[in-house]
Each structure stands twice: as structure tokens, then as C-alpha cells.
């Protein structure tokens, strides 16, 4: 797989205090298998769907125990330059660009509304080896209470074009790269508890949304929303037993017309 264009979602990982518990949960819910833990890189462990690398799990850094969350990484040709743009446009650099062996260079950053994400400047590790197939990454959305901040920030940092969904019931924007949608932005409503911070919601593909939800709930996950039909697929939002939020989507089961979108 070639290195992805600037701003393409290219990798996802999460910290878990109970790594073995996370491996059991996601192995059974999403069908993942896991590679060997790399002690040289903090016991970083890659997850595979049908033999393709799709994500990773890692123990928390000291002081971050019990703070499980999925982190989505965006491709960057030069992580230091991208981090500079993030600061310039009101974001924060939480972890300066750091080289990870010959795999690449990573950084952790935050948009002005509070949503945390990562940057990945690829070396030998180019990112997802599969997308949009069962068990693999499919889509992501920035959940924010300050959409105007995110809307100004992301197209300033990455070469995005934006389109707004024309629906009075929902404030939703889509960012595109070269005409292809790569990221959504949803305004958080009062349905979100006030203690839930802004975050990037990662969607993983499943071949049966309802069955995946049942597997998750049976293994200690919490159903937050759905399953619900949409023009994009049948979708549900979940939290895993350690508190990390994620969504599952069956893209083969669609219902309804695609919404009208206007360039902004």
C-alpha cells in the first residue's frame, strides 16, 4: 500500500490497562488476531483482520492508567511541519513528533474544540493494510461541542474540502480529499452526557451489526446507540469494557436516500 495523501486517516490504536482483556474482547467482537508484543516499543501489539494489520493495542503510559480511548492517526508528509500548522491554527501539540524506529514518526495533538488525534509520518509502517472489510477501519467522525472551531481548523491543517449535510435535525459536516469523503464532523447534542469530552469516533466494519453488538454486550461492552439503519449502513455505537468508545458499521445493509450536501 502506498503512503497515503496528507490528511488521510491511516492508523488507529488504543491504550488499555488490561491488554489481555482488550485482546479477548476485540478478538471476539471484531475477529481480530494479534501479533507478538514488542517490548522495545512499550509492548505495542498489532491487531490483524484476515492477516492484514488494522489497528494496535498498547499498555498505558505511566500516569494514564484507566484512560482507554481510541486514537485515530492522520497521514503527514512531515509531522513537524503539520504540528506547526496545528499550533498556528489554534490546536495543541500534546506529544512532539517522535521517531519510532524505522516505522515512522508520530505525534499526538488536539484540535481547538478538544478532540485528540494523532499524526503519522510513515516509514516502513505505512498504516492500515486493509480498510472497509470486516474487522478493519471504515470511517471516523469528530464529535465536538464547538463545531465552528473544528470546521475552521481541519481544512486549515489538511487539504480538505468541506460539505455540510442539509438536515435541520443534525449538524454534520463531511471533509473530503480529492473529492472522496475521509472524515465527518458531528455537533454533540444534549444526548451526550456533559462529562463526555469531544473525541474522534472510530468506526470498524462488521458483516452483521446486530450480531457484533450482541457479542460486545455479552462480553461486557455497553451499547450507546443503535443499531440503526442509515443510507451509509447499519450502525451502532459502543463502549468496550475498559471505557473506550467505538462504533461498528455494516456497509452492505443500507436504507434511505443519501442526504443532500452543500459545499461550504
N, C-alpha and C positions, 0 to 999 in steps of 0.2 A: 504494500500500500504506500502510495506517495505521501510526502509530507503535506499536511492539509493547509489550505489557504488561511491567512491571518483571520482570526476570529471564529474559526470553525470549532465547535465542541469536539474535543479529541480524546478525552480520557476522564475517568471518574474513579475516585477511591473514597474510603471512609475509615475513620479510626474507631476501634472497638476495644473496650476494656476486656471483654470476653471474646477473644479471637476465635476460639474453637466453637463457641456458641454461634457466632456470626456465620462461620463456615457451614455449620449444620443447617441454620435457618435458610440462608440463601441457596445452599446446595439443594435443599428440599423444595423451596418455593420456586426458584428460577432454574434449577437443574445445573447449577454451576459445579465444576470440579476445580481443584486448587493445585497450584504448583508448589514447589518447595519454598519454605520461608527463608528469606535472605537475611542472615544475622548482620551482614556487612551494611545493610541498608535498613536497619531498625525493624527487622523481621517483616518487611514488606512482602506480601503474598499475593500473587496474581490469581485472578479468577478466570475460568475459561468456559465458554459455551460451545459445545461441539468442537472442542480443540482450539478455538480461537480466543485470544486474550480480549476480555471485555470490561474488566474492572480490577480493583485490588482492595485488599483489607490490610490494616496495619494497626499495631497497638498504639495507644495514645502516647503523646509526648509527655514528659513529666509536668504535672500541674494541670493536664487536660483530661484526666480520668473522668469517665462518666459523661463525656460531651460528644456522643456519637452523632455524626452528621455526614451526609454525602457531600462531596466536593466535586464540582464539575470544572474541568480544565479547558481553556481555550487556546488554540494554536497561536503561537507567536514566532515570528521570524527572528526576533531579538527581544528576549524577555526584559532586558534592562531598558531598552527604548520604550517598550509597551508600558512598563512600570512608570516611566517618566510621564507618559501621556495620561495614565491613570491619576497620578498626583495633580497634573496640570488641570484636569477636568473635575476635581473635587473628590476623587476617590482616595483610599488609603492603601498603602503597601504594608501588609501585616508581617510578611516574611520576605526579605530581599531575595532577588534571584540567586539561586544556589545550584551549582552544578552537581548532578547526581551521577557520578562516574562518567562513563561514555554514553549513558542512556539519554541524557538531555539536561535541560536546565528548567527548574521550577520556581514559581513564586506564588505566594498567597496574597490576595488583595481583596478589597471591599469596595463596592460601589457607593455613591453618596447617600443612597437610601438605606444602607446597612447590609446588603446581600453579599456574602462572602463567596469568592470563586478563586480558581487557580489559573496560572499561565503555564504553558508548556512549550518550551523551545526544543524541538525534537533533535535527538542524536540518533543512536541506534534504536531507541524505542520511539516509534512514530505515533503510537496511540492505539486506538481501537483497531483490532484486526477484523472485527465484524460489527455491523450496525443493522438495526431493523429486522433482525432474525430472532427467534425465540431465545431468551436469555441475555440478549445484547441490548445496549443502549439504543434508544429510539428518538428521544426528544427531551427538551428541558424548558422550563419557564421560570423567569424571575418573579417571585411573589414579593410584592412591595406595597407599603402603605403610602409611599411618596412616588407615584408613577412619573410625575414630571421630572424628578431628579434622574431616575433610570433612563427615561426617554431621551434626555439630553446627553447623558453620559455615554451610553453604549455606542451610538453612531459616531461619537467624537473619538472614542478609543479604537474602535474597529471599523472597517469599511462597510458598515451596514446601511441598507436602505430600509425604511420603516413603513409599515402599513397598519392602519387602525381598523379593527373589526367594527362594523356599523351595527351595533346592538345596544339599545338603551339599558339592557339588563346586566351588561358586563362591560368593564373597562379592560380591553385586551388588545395588545399590540403584537405584531409579528415583525421580527428583524430578519432581513434576507441578505444573502451573499450571492452576488451574481444571479439574482432572480430566484434563488432557491431559499425557502424558509429554513432558518437554523436555530432560532431561539424565540420563545414567547415571553411576553411580559403581562402579568395579571395584577390588577389592583386588588389588594387584600380587603375584604369586606368585614363587617362585624361578625360574620360566621367564623372568622379566625379568632381564637382566644387572644386577648391582649398580650399575654406572656409569650406568644409565638413570635420570634423575630422575623424580619424579612429573610428569605433564603432562596436558593436556586433549587427548584424541584426537578429531580431527575426521573425520567420515565424509562422503564425497561420493558422490552417486548415479551409478550407471552402468547401462547397459541390458544388459550382459553382463560379469559379474565376471571370468570366466576370460580373456576377451579383453582386458579392461582390465589385468589382471595381466600378461599376456604383453606388451602394449605397454609397460608400465612397465619390466619386466625387460629387454626388448630395448633400452631407452634408458637403461640404467644404474641403474635402481631396484633395490631389494633387497626380496624377499618375506620378510616376517617371520612371517606366519601365514596359513593358508588356501591357496586358497579353501575355505570350509566352509559347508555348508548350516545354516540355523537357522530357527526359526519367524518371524524378523524379515526374513530374506532371505539370499542367498548373499553372503558377506563375506570380505574379505581385508585384512590389514594390511601396509603397505608403508613403505619409506623412499625418498625421492627421491634423486637423485644427490648432492645437497648436504646430505643428512642429516636433512631434515625428515620426521617421521613423519606418516602419514595413513592412512585406511582407505577402501576402496571397498565399496559395497553395491548389489546388485541386489535391490530390494524386491519385484520381481514373481516371484522364484523362492524360495519358502518351503518349509520342510519341518519336520514335527514339530508338537507341541502347544505352545501358549503356556504359559509357566511360571506356576505359582501365585505370587501376590504378596500379601503381608500388609502392611496399613498399620502404620506404626511412629511 
